[in-house]
Every structure is written in C-alpha cells, then in structure tokens.
Amino acid sequence: MLRWTAEADADLSPPALGQRLHRHLRSVTGVRDPYRREKDRQNQLILEMLPALRRRLAGATDPFGSALQLAVSGNVIDLGIEGQVSDGQIHAAVEQALTEPLHGHVDELRREIAAARDILYLADNCGEIVFDRLLIEQMPSEKVTLAVRGEPILNDATLADARTVGLTEFVEVIDNGSDAPGTLLGSCSAAFRRRFEAADLIIAKGQGNFESLSEVPAPIWFLFRVKCAVVAEHVQEAEGTHLVLRQQAPSSPR
C-alpha cells in the first residue's frame, strides 16, 4: 500500500507525483515497461498513416503550419489523462487538426526556429512522436536534437520508440535520464541538463512538460492540448484548446 502524507504531496507537480506512483508500481509488479504493448500499437497506427499525412502536408498552403497543427493534435495520445485512447479517437484528432485553429503565435515560433542555432525538442508520447517527426522535417534538422524519456513511464516515448518511428535516422536523439512523465530537471541527467542549458530554443511537447517547466526561465515554446481545468485556468484558455505558448517566466542568465 502507498503510504504518502498529504504534506509530502502538497507541493509536488503532477509529473513528480506520476514519477513516484509509477516507481512504486514497478517495484510491486516487477514490470519495467507495463505499457509496452499499447505503445507499440500507437507507434504502428500512426506510422501506417504517415504516407497519407506526408501527401497532405505536401499539398498544404503552409506545410509548417499544418505540421504544427498535427504535432499539437497528436497530444491527444495520453494514457496518463485518458486511460485508454482508441484508434477512432486518434483518427478523429488528425482530421480535426487540419481544420481547427491553433491558439498562439505560430509566426513568432517560425521566426525563432529560423534564427536558432541549437534547438532542443522535448518529446512526449508514443504515436505522437510520428507527428513530431513531420514537424521536425519542416525544420533544419542539423539544428535539432530530440530528447526522450530516460526510462519507461506511462506511454511516454523512449529511445526505443524514436528508433521505431525512424527519428534516429535523420536527427540526433538523446534521453533525459529521467523516469518522470515530464521534464523534472532535478531528476534528469547532468548530460541532459547541459544540453538544456546550451539550447537557444526549446520546444516542449505535452502538458506534462508544461507542468514541469512552466516556471523555468528558459527560451521554451510549449506545444500541447489543454487537458484539465487547473491548466486551463493557468493559461486562460478553454479545456481542449490546442496551444502554442511562449514561456513567460522572467529571463535570467543561462
């Protein structure tokens, strides 16, 4: 049985709570990656859609904007929120993505990507990383490093998943050394923290990355679907909004 105190949990972010919970579950069950089968299903499903998605992007008036829409829509694939995500939900999210407007400053992000020298792209979930691949293909890939989780947690992407969807074939991929469903810098490896500090542009996918990095003074763009009332109130957007949000924390020497 879990024996946590309310006082101990009161100041923990959802990613920190998720990390603690799943460490306990792994120790009890002895299963290192309990979501492996579902992760493989999600990766395969989106990979099967990849040729058709590429054709749609090729015919789009603004391929970068359309790829950005797809990348944010892919954030629906989240077992930490939904518990289970059906094939139908994923297909519906893709169809909706190309018609639903993004909230945020897309052109400002576009300009910062063009000007950046070192882009660190923080991935989120399996399946969703195929959409990330489409977005990264719209960037100068030699500038981009993709970061995945260091250990299995929920359906978050690891190095194995990056290899499965072909990301390691055209962009550098590293892991963050952590088993949190977000980016808790204190839980990440020293090597990852050096890369984080060195990047002049960070793109962070998913609400877990927002919850863990929203107070970190760094040049971060958050791409995510607003999935709960607490975050909706914080960002002043409705639940379900597809958001492109620039970090608003005060800047500090990096």
N, C-alpha and C positions, 0 to 999 in steps of 0.2 A: 504494500500500500504506500502511496505517496504521502509523505509527512512534511508538507511545506507550511510555513506560517504566513498569515496574511501580511505581517510586517515585512517578511523577506521578499514577498512577491509584489508589494505595492509599487515599487519603483522600477520594476522590470518591464521592458518593452515586449510586445508580442513575439518578436523573433527570439528574445532571450528566454521567454517562457517556453516557446516551442523547442528551443535547444535543450532546455532542462528536462522537459517532459519526454522527448524522444530519446535522450540518453538513457533515461530510466527504463523506457520500454525496450530498448535494445538490450540493456543489461538483464532484464527479466526474461525476454524471449530468446535471447541468443541469436537473433536475426539481424544481420548488419544492414540489410537494404530491403525492408519489408514491402516497399512499393515497386520493386524492380519490374515485375510483370506489367503493371499498369504503365510505368514509364516507357517500357519498350513498345507497348501498344500505342501510346501517344506519339512517340517518335515516328513509328511506322505510318500511322494515319496521316500525319502532316507531310511526311516525305512523299507519300503517294499523291498528295495534292500539289507538290512542288512544280512539276512541269506546267500545269494549268495556271498556277499563280504567276509563274515567270512570264507566260504569254500575256496575261492580263496586265502585268506591270510594263511589258514592252509596248503595249498599245495605249498606255495611260498618258494623259497630257502632262502630268507631273509624276514621273516614276518614283522620285524620292518621297514626295508627299504620300503617295499611295503605299509605298513600302513602310513608311512610318505608321500609317493607319493600320496596316496589317500587324505590325510589330506590337502596337498597343492592344489591338483586339485579341491577339494571342494570349494576353494576360488573363483571359477567362479560364485558362487551363491551370487551375489551382486547387489541389486537393486539400490544402490547409483551410480553405474557405468553403468550398463546395462539398467536400467529402467524396463525391464522385462526379466526373464530368463525362457526359455521353458523347458519342460520335456526332449525334444530331446537334448538340449544343456547340460543338466546335465548328461544324459546317455553317451553322447559323451565324456564329460570330464572324466568320470570314466574309460571308455575304453582306452582313451589316456593315463591316469595316469600311468598305469602299464607298458607302453612301453616307455614313454618319460623320459629321464634322468633328475634328479634334479641337479640344479646348486648350489654348496655349499659343505660344509664339513660335510657330513652325519655321518661319523665315529666319528668325534670330538663331534658332538651333542650326539651320542650314549654313548660315554665315559662320558660326563658331566652328562647325566641323571643317569648313573650307580653310579657316585660318589656323586651326590647331596643328601642333607638331606631334603630339603624343596623346592618343585617345584611348582611354580605358573604358571598355564596355562591360558592365556587370550584368551577367545573365541571370535569369530567374528559373523558369520551369522547363521540364522536358516538353517536347512537342512545340512549345512556344519558341524554342531556340531555332527551329526551322524558319520561323518568321524573322527572328533576329538575323539569321543568315541573309535573308533577302534584303534587309535594311543595310547590313554591313557591306553587301555587294554594291550598294549605291554610294559607298564612301571610298576614299583612297585607302585600300586595305593595308598598305605598308605602314600607315599611321596607327592602325588599330590593334590593340591587344584585348582579347576576350578573357574574362575571368569567370570561372565557375566555382561551385562549392568544393571544399576540400574533402568532405565526407558525405555519404548519403544522408539526406534529411527530406522527409516527405517525397514529393516528386520533383524536387529541385535538381537542376542539371549538374552533372559532374563531368570530369574529363572523358569518361566512357561515352557519355551521351554526345559530347561535342564531336568525338570521333565518329560515332554512328551517323550523324547528320552531315558529315563532311566538312565541318568548320575547321578542323585541324589541317585541311588540305590547302587552305589559302590565307589563313590568318594565324598569328601566334595565339595560343591558348594556354593560360596558366590557371592554377587553382588558388583559392584564397586561404587554404589551410584550416578552414573552419567547418563545423557541422551545424551552424545556425541557419535558419530559413530567412536570411537577410545578410547584411554585412556589418557585423559587430566588430569594429576594428580591433578592440582589445582581445578578441578571440581569434583573429587572423594571424597568419604567419608574418614574421619580420620581412621576408622577401616580398610578400604581397603588399604590406604597408609601405615599403619603399616604392613600389610601382604606383601605388595610390598617390603618394606624395609627389611623385615626379610628373604625373599626368597633368597636362594643362587643360584637358577636357575629360570629364567623366560622364558616361551615360549609364544610368542605373535603372534597370527594368524591374517592375513589380512593386507592390505595396510593401512587401517585407523590406526591400531596400530603402524605400522611403521612410518607413517607421524607424529603421536603424541609423539612417544617415541624415535625416532632415535637420538636425541641429549641428552637423559637422560643417565647419567653414571651409568649403572646397568648391571648385567650379563644376558643380553637378547639375545635370539635367535628369529629371525623373520622368520616366515613361510608364504609366500604369493606369489601370482601371480602378476607380474608387469603389471599394468593396464593403465599407462599413460606415456606420453613422458617425463614429468618432473621427475618422479621417475626413469624411465629407465636411464635417463642421470645421475641422482644422484648415482645410484648403478652400473652404467656402464654395464648394461645388456639390452637386447632387450625387447621390449614390448611383453608380453605373456610368458616370462620366469617364470618357477616355481623355486622359490628361497628359499634356506636355508641359512640365513645370520646371522653371529655373530655380536653383537653390537661392533662398532669400536670406540665409544666415549671414551675419556680418563677416566680412572678409578679414583674414589675418595672415601674417607671414607664413609661407609654406616652404 
